[in-house]
Amino acid sequence: MWKHQLLRPGTGEQPPETSHLVSFFLVMVYWINHHGLVMQARRITSGLQWANGAVLFSTSLIPFATAYVSETHLAPFPTAVYAGLQCLCGITFTVMFRLIEKQRDDKAFRQIAIIQRRWNLVAVTIYAASAVVALFSPIIATALFSVISLAYVVPRFPERRADT
């Protein structure tokens, strides 16, 4: 039977559709930022293709990790695995960002890139810390990586015109 509540009454459990919505939201956040970043590339190189593949692969694991956390009711180890995956996604995104950054020498991009590079480092650091924190307090870890995910909802790079 389809449940339309965020929590099952009297159990505090999340139904599977909540896990699906969380996964969809996170994959969408990565996709929007991925799309904005790829549009900044001047050329496609083999290194960029491999980095892109790493981003897509790590992002494709999000639904599995989300389901694992949901099925184990936010247990410490699954939450740490989830945080570790978010860290991996952040690292692969940062590698792709750095490869694209090397292609660009225009001032407008460089100004945005300085902020983005720092923000990516902060995000990866918080994701890594939340993996450790999850072993002691899954709720605090979830709050940490949720804040980072929400901060990426608005992409940092504006759409680039086809003629630039």
C-alpha positions as CSV (number, residue, x, y, z in Angstrom):
1,M,0.0,0.0,0.0
2,W,1.3,3.5,-0.9
3,K,1.9,5.7,2.1
4,H,1.6,9.5,1.8
5,Q,3.3,10.4,5.1
6,L,6.9,11.3,5.7
7,L,7.1,8.9,8.6
8,R,5.1,5.7,9.2
9,P,2.7,6.4,12.1
10,G,3.9,5.2,15.4
11,T,7.2,3.8,14.1
12,G,9.3,6.8,13.2
13,E,10.4,4.9,10.1
14,Q,10.7,6.5,6.7
15,P,8.9,4.8,3.9
16,P,10.9,3.8,0.8
17,E,9.5,6.7,-1.2
18,T,11.2,9.2,1.2
19,S,14.5,7.5,0.5
20,H,13.8,7.8,-3.3
21,L,13.0,11.5,-3.0
22,V,16.2,12.2,-1.0
23,S,18.2,10.3,-3.7
24,F,16.5,12.1,-6.5
25,F,17.1,15.5,-4.9
26,L,20.8,14.8,-4.3
27,V,21.4,13.4,-7.8
28,M,19.6,16.4,-9.2
29,V,21.8,18.8,-7.3
30,Y,24.9,17.1,-8.6
31,W,23.5,17.0,-12.1
32,I,22.7,20.8,-12.1
33,N,26.2,21.6,-10.8
34,H,27.8,19.1,-13.2
35,H,26.0,20.6,-16.2
36,G,27.0,24.2,-15.2
37,L,30.6,23.1,-14.8
38,V,30.9,21.1,-18.1
39,M,29.5,24.2,-19.9
40,Q,32.6,26.1,-18.8
41,A,35.0,23.7,-20.6
42,R,36.7,25.1,-23.6
43,R,37.6,21.6,-25.0
44,I,36.9,18.0,-24.1
45,T,40.1,16.1,-23.2
46,S,40.6,12.5,-22.3
47,G,41.4,13.5,-18.7
48,L,38.1,15.5,-18.6
49,Q,36.2,12.5,-20.0
50,W,37.7,10.2,-17.3
51,A,36.9,12.8,-14.6
52,N,33.4,13.1,-15.9
53,G,33.0,9.4,-15.8
54,A,34.2,9.3,-12.1
55,V,31.6,12.0,-11.2
56,L,28.8,10.2,-12.9
57,F,29.8,6.8,-11.4
58,S,30.1,8.2,-7.8
59,T,26.8,10.0,-8.3
60,S,25.1,6.8,-9.5
61,L,25.8,5.2,-6.1
62,I,23.8,7.8,-4.2
63,P,20.5,5.8,-4.4
64,F,22.1,2.7,-3.0
65,A,23.7,4.5,-0.1
66,T,20.5,6.4,0.6
67,A,18.5,3.1,0.7
68,Y,21.2,1.5,3.0
69,V,20.9,4.4,5.5
70,S,17.1,4.3,5.3
71,E,16.8,0.5,5.7
72,T,19.1,0.6,8.8
73,H,17.3,3.6,10.3
74,L,20.3,5.9,10.4
75,A,22.6,3.5,12.0
76,P,26.2,4.7,12.5
77,F,28.1,2.6,10.0
78,P,25.7,3.1,7.0
79,T,25.6,6.8,7.7
80,A,29.4,6.9,7.7
81,V,29.3,5.0,4.4
82,Y,26.9,7.5,3.0
83,A,29.0,10.4,4.2
84,G,32.1,8.7,2.6
85,L,30.2,8.5,-0.7
86,Q,29.4,12.2,-0.5
87,C,33.1,12.9,0.1
88,L,33.9,10.7,-2.9
89,C,31.4,12.7,-5.0
90,G,32.9,15.9,-3.8
91,I,36.4,14.8,-4.7
92,T,35.5,13.6,-8.2
93,F,33.7,16.9,-8.8
94,T,36.7,18.8,-7.6
95,V,39.0,16.9,-9.9
96,M,36.8,17.7,-12.8
97,F,36.6,21.3,-11.7
98,R,40.4,21.6,-11.6
99,L,40.7,20.2,-15.1
100,I,38.3,22.7,-16.5
101,E,39.9,25.5,-14.5
102,K,43.2,24.8,-16.2
103,Q,41.6,25.5,-19.6
104,R,40.3,28.9,-18.6
105,D,42.3,32.1,-18.3
106,D,39.6,34.7,-18.5
107,K,39.3,37.0,-15.5
108,A,35.5,36.5,-14.9
109,F,35.9,32.8,-14.7
110,R,39.0,33.1,-12.5
111,Q,37.2,35.2,-10.0
112,I,34.4,32.7,-9.6
113,A,36.9,29.8,-9.7
114,I,38.8,31.1,-6.6
115,I,35.6,31.0,-4.5
116,Q,34.5,27.7,-6.0
117,R,37.9,26.0,-5.3
118,R,37.7,27.1,-1.7
119,W,34.1,26.0,-1.4
120,N,34.9,22.6,-2.9
121,L,37.7,22.1,-0.4
122,V,35.4,23.1,2.5
123,A,32.7,20.7,1.3
124,V,35.0,17.8,0.9
125,T,36.5,18.4,4.3
126,I,33.1,18.6,6.0
127,Y,32.0,15.4,4.1
128,A,35.1,13.6,5.4
129,A,34.5,14.9,8.9
130,S,30.9,13.8,8.8
131,A,32.0,10.3,7.9
132,V,33.9,10.1,11.2
133,V,31.2,11.9,13.2
134,A,28.6,9.5,11.9
135,L,30.2,6.7,13.8
136,F,29.3,8.5,17.1
137,S,26.3,10.7,16.1
138,P,24.6,9.9,12.8
139,I,22.1,12.8,13.4
140,I,24.9,15.4,13.6
141,A,26.6,13.8,10.6
142,T,23.4,14.0,8.6
143,A,23.0,17.7,9.5
144,L,26.6,18.4,8.4
145,F,26.3,16.8,4.9
146,S,22.7,18.1,4.5
147,V,23.9,21.7,4.9
148,I,26.6,21.2,2.3
149,S,24.1,19.6,-0.1
150,L,21.7,22.5,0.3
151,A,24.5,25.0,-0.2
152,Y,25.0,23.5,-3.7
153,V,21.4,23.8,-4.7
154,V,22.2,27.1,-6.5
155,P,24.9,26.5,-9.2
156,R,27.9,28.8,-9.0
157,F,28.5,29.1,-12.7
158,P,26.0,31.0,-14.9
159,E,25.0,29.6,-18.3
160,R,27.6,30.4,-20.8
161,R,26.6,31.7,-24.2
162,A,27.5,29.5,-27.2
163,D,29.7,32.2,-28.7
164,T,32.0,32.6,-25.6
